[in-house]
Amino acid sequence: MSEDLLALFRRSGALLGGHFVLRSGLHSREYFQCALLLEHTDVATKVCGWLADKLRQFDCDAVISPALGGIIVGQEVGRLLGKRHIFVEKDEGKLVLRRGFQILPNEKFVVVEDVVTRGGRVQETIDIVRAHGGVVSAVGVIVDRSGATKPDFSCPFVSLIEMNVETFPADKLPPDLAKIPAVKPGSK
């Protein structure tokens, strides 16, 4: 499956090469622009179907995702699992539950996201679920690019692709990367 998925990323132009600033602040030579992959609804259904299949084993009442990248993934996975989907979004720099979405006490969620490097947005989402009395059964992502620094979400964590993509702090860029202007193509 991961080779098929990588081929889909390449065919859709969603695996980018260059100098990128990730949401985490780290820099990278590669960027998974899932929006370009998921803009094709048949591909979104296929990819999110693979993720839903990996998440079926976990008991859940609903799916939750961080905006913006996780919304399409969350909606499709929720549809495929037959569960409702809600999302958290930024307000004054941090993720919050808005729009009248509710998390009931002991309600079980799977958290889904498109790409994880350090897992900060996923952890914020988990913290919101738990703060409202909900339970996180599992986390599922399309691409886990965390490598050896895999985040510990205190629940099962599944992905369609696991990659060890080199990342660098801004003050420790390799010379070849420092020569290329950096771009930040993801969510703000």
Secondary structure, 3 states (H helix, E strand, C coil): CHHHHHHHHHHCCCEEEEEEECCCCCEEEEEECHHHHHCCHHHHHHHHHHHHHHHCCCCCCEEEEECCCHHHHHHHHHHHHCCEEEEEEEECCEEEECCCCCCCCCCEEEEEEEEECCCHHHHHHHHHHHHCCCEEEEEEEEEECEHHHCCCCCCCEEEEEECECCEECHHHCCHHHHCCCCECCCCC
